[in-house]
Amino acid sequence: MVLYTCGEGTRRRSFAGLISHACGRAAEALDAAGHRYETKVVGGFTSSPWTWRSRGRDRAEVKELSGKTSVPILVLGDGKVIAGSRQIVRWAEDNPAA
């Protein structure tokens, strides 16, 4: 299982600790459900204009997997892709680790 995140990685809070971060929410849900996963950090922050030019290249693998350039995405062992923090949280809650 691989969790693709932005440069914030699996940190729950960002922007001086004020905003709950999507990649961190996904990681927290996977942790709470007892899942082991690899984290793959991709470049191209949405809120950082200086990264926009390279975003397509930095997130080509994410786009190939999910059809979108946004993260987080979770790739399960069987190759199924779950895109978006809400969907990942829901999947983790519905599928706790054995």
Sequence and secondary structure as in RCSB ss.txt:
>XXXX:A:sequence
MVLYTCGEGTRRRSFAGLISHACGRAAEALDAAGHRYETKVVGGFTSSPWTWRSRGRDRAEVKELSGKTSVPILV
LGDGKVIAGSRQIVRWAEDNPAA
>XXXX:A:secstr
 EEEE TTTT SEETTTTEE HHHHHHHHHHHTT   EEEE    TT GGGHHHHHHHTHHHHHHHSSS S EEE
 TTS EEESHHHHHHHHHHS   
